[in-house]
Amino acid sequence: LGSGFRIAMQDLEIRGAGNLLGKKQSGHISAIGYELYQEMLADAVAARQGQPAARRPEPEVKIKTPAYIPPAYIGDTAVRLQTYKRIAAANDEESLYELLDELLDRFGVLPPEVEELGRQRRLKLLLQAYGIRFFEATDKRICFTFGPEQLPRTEAILALVTGEPERYRLTPDNSLACYPPLPTAAELLDWTRNLLQKIF
């Protein structure tokens, strides 16, 4: 049951959807995946109709901790690239956990780099939910840039920067900079969630 649908999906992945109202096959969909193609199409239609986008733009995230799929873990290049696409297309933690469980079943214990890749995807989903546009974590500081659609509560930000001015500072470009002590790579997700819940 459903095998025909799966074959059609594979055809879309390989050859592309082409022109929506014609027979020409372009192959562009194979570069981004069918799910992301659907999301981009929905956003374009909403923009054309003057409606808000169906989903918020993903934040730009800069973290130095290595996060990738080692070739020794998934040797097949095509499968490895498809896995990257699936992780990037995961729109909630449940689907991400299911994907990581699948990798565990298929390829064995997740290497630290793959676990970090999952954590960074969860972090990006969290930041997207709060409308964060830019996030950077270095050894010296962590910086959030807020989007105009959803700003933190003014009183909460003021309490933070006045209560601990050596740790939290506001910058002229609508960003919050956080200074040591900072969380470890494994603690970063929970630390970020607690901070965002405190100021929003």
Summary of the structure (lengths in Angstrom):
residues: 200
radius of gyration: 20.1
end to end distance: 46.0
largest distance: 63.5
contacts: 496
relative contact order: 0.10
helix: 50%
strand: 12%
